[in-house]
Amino acid sequence: MTEPLLRASSVKLLDVHRLRLVEAAAPSLTPDDRVAMNRAWAQAVRANPSLFDGPVVACARLEQEGPDGLVLSWARTTYRQYVLRKIPSATSWLPSLYVTVLQPADDGRLLIGRMSSATASPGRWQLPGGCVEPPADDEPLDVAALHRHAARELAEETGLDTPPGELTPWLVTRGTKGSVGVLFRAPSRPASLLRERFAALVAAETALGRDPELERIAFIRSPAELAGLGGDRVDYLEPVVRRYGSRVSLCWTPGPPGRPG
């Protein structure tokens, strides 16, 4: 199963016990796609000068491996290529690969954040997290690396320092445009502490003349509360919040290392 997992019109939550990551080659851009990409990227940067064309990982392929495992093939690319997703005629784009973190409060509510104007999706509500960056040439991209990346994203966006080993793999999400998210669950913490750490992070970033990645956080316990927040939200948020409410959780273990494709 490859295309059904990557290309679909609705969000899919994948219960996974094993996740194996394999590097693959990125598709070559057609001349028309390259011209369209550069034009769209230039327009995006003019609208938001804080955007940068840094290295990032895309999802090249997603396959089921046995009854409860996935093989995720990934490719090195840059943020610029993600604008091709918004061009209907583009044929050589790849969906993104990202990590997210469920951060529960001690009263059972979940922390979500609204992206600031300095990000690529200003005003959008989502879980703490971000796109996966490629590893150094001599390092693997595996489940352990995703743990570290998720812990770093949680710290950068909320001010919470959580050891990677305390993050539990929970779900894999596949979005409406094929983007794949690896979702971890963090230990519960008091809501007062979560607010305190976030306020300290915002103050520190502001003192340095920088905009925080999240402009606001909120705590919710059901999909019905999302409507009251207003604004846009990432496509996986409502189904993930619904699944969290059902208290379903499972873990996976890393599969054997893959070879570059």
Residue pairs with C-beta under 8 A, 6 or more apart in sequence:
1 63
1 64
2 61
2 62
2 63
5 12
5 14
5 62
5 63
5 64
5 174
6 59
6 61
6 62
6 95
6 174
6 178
6 180
7 178
8 174
8 176
8 178
9 176
10 176
11 173
11 174
11 175
11 176
11 235
11 236
11 239
12 173
12 174
13 171
13 172
13 173
13 236
13 239
13 240
13 243
14 70
14 171
14 172
14 173
14 174
15 68
15 171
15 248
15 250
16 68
16 69
16 70
16 169
16 171
16 172
16 250
16 252
17 68
17 69
17 250
17 251
17 252
17 253
18 65
18 66
18 68
18 69
18 70
18 252
18 253
18 254
18 255
19 69
19 70
19 72
19 143
19 169
19 172
19 182
19 252
19 254
19 255
20 65
20 69
20 70
20 71
20 72
20 254
20 255
20 256
20 257
20 258
21 71
21 72
21 73
21 74
21 140
21 141
21 142
21 143
21 146
21 258
22 71
22 72
22 73
22 74
22 258
22 259
22 260
22 261
23 73
23 74
23 75
23 76
23 141
23 258
23 260
23 261
24 60
24 61
24 73
24 74
24 75
24 260
24 261
25 60
25 75
25 261
26 58
26 60
26 75
26 76
26 77
26 81
26 94
27 60
27 75
27 92
27 94
28 92
29 37
29 81
29 92
30 91
30 92
32 89
33 84
33 87
33 90
33 91
33 92
33 93
36 84
36 87
36 89
36 90
37 80
37 81
37 83
37 84
37 87
37 90
38 80
40 83
40 84
40 86
40 87
41 53
41 80
41 83
44 51
44 83
44 120
45 51
48 117
48 118
48 120
48 122
50 118
50 119
50 211
51 79
51 120
52 79
53 78
53 79
53 80
54 78
54 79
54 133
55 76
55 77
55 78
55 133
55 134
56 77
56 78
56 79
56 82
56 96
56 131
56 132
56 133
56 134
57 74
57 75
57 76
57 77
57 96
57 97
57 131
57 132
57 133
57 134
57 141
58 74
58 75
58 76
58 77
58 81
58 82
58 94
58 95
58 96
58 97
59 72
59 73
59 74
59 75
59 94
59 95
59 96
59 97
59 178
59 179
59 180
60 73
60 74
60 75
60 94
60 261
61 71
61 72
61 73
62 70
62 71
62 72
62 73
62 174
62 180
63 70
63 71
63 73
64 70
64 71
65 71
65 255
68 252
69 252
69 255
70 172
71 255
71 258
72 97
72 172
72 180
73 258
73 261
74 97
74 132
74 141
75 94
76 134
77 94
79 120
79 131
81 93
81 94
82 93
82 96
84 90
84 92
84 93
85 93
85 95
85 177
87 93
95 175
95 177
95 178
95 179
95 180
96 131
96 179
96 180
97 131
97 132
97 179
97 180
97 181
97 182
98 129
98 130
98 131
98 132
98 179
98 180
98 181
98 182
99 129
99 130
99 132
99 146
99 149
99 150
99 153
99 181
99 182
99 183
99 184
100 126
100 127
100 128
100 129
100 150
100 153
100 173
100 181
100 182
100 183
100 184
100 236
101 127
101 128
101 129
101 150
101 153
101 154
101 167
101 183
101 184
101 185
101 186
102 110
102 127
102 170
102 183
102 184
102 185
102 186
102 240
102 244
103 110
103 111
103 127
103 128
103 154
103 158
103 160
103 186
103 189
103 194
104 110
104 111
104 185
104 186
104 188
104 189
105 111
105 188
105 189
105 190
105 191
105 194
105 219
106 188
106 189
106 190
106 191
107 191
108 221
109 191
109 219
109 220
109 221
110 127
110 219
110 220
110 221
110 241
110 244
111 127
111 128
111 158
111 194
111 217
111 218
111 219
112 125
112 126
112 127
112 217
112 218
112 219
112 220
112 237
113 125
113 126
113 127
113 128
113 157
113 158
113 213
113 214
113 215
113 216
113 217
113 218
114 123
114 124
114 125
114 214
114 215
114 216
114 217
114 218
114 229
114 231
115 121
115 122
115 123
115 124
115 125
115 126
115 213
115 214
115 215
116 122
116 211
116 212
116 213
116 214
116 215
117 123
117 211
117 215
118 210
118 211
118 213
119 213
121 232
121 234
123 231
123 232
124 231
124 232
124 233
124 234
125 218
125 226
125 229
125 231
125 232
125 233
125 234
125 237
126 233
126 234
126 237
127 183
127 234
127 237
127 240
128 153
128 154
128 157
128 158
128 214
129 150
129 153
129 154
129 157
129 181
130 149
130 153
130 156
130 157
130 213
132 141
132 146
132 149
133 149
134 141
135 141
135 145
139 145
140 257
142 254
142 257
143 169
143 252
143 253
143 254
144 164
144 254
146 182
146 184
147 164
147 165
147 167
147 184
148 164
150 164
150 167
150 182
150 184
151 162
151 163
151 164
151 167
154 160
154 162
154 167
154 186
155 161
155 162
156 213
157 201
157 212
157 213
157 214
158 194
158 197
158 198
158 201
158 214
158 217
159 197
159 198
159 200
159 201
160 186
160 189
160 194
160 197
162 186
162 187
166 186
166 187
167 184
167 185
167 186
168 184
168 185
168 186
168 249
168 251
169 182
169 183
169 184
169 251
169 252
170 183
170 184
170 185
170 249
170 250
170 251
171 183
171 240
171 243
172 180
172 181
172 182
172 183
173 180
173 181
173 183
173 236
173 239
173 240
174 180
174 181
175 181
175 234
175 235
175 236
176 235
181 236
183 240
185 249
191 219
194 217
194 219
195 217
198 214
198 217
201 212
202 212
205 211
205 212
206 212
218 229
220 226
220 229
220 241
221 245
222 241
222 242
222 245
223 238
223 241
223 242
223 245
226 233
226 237
226 238
226 241
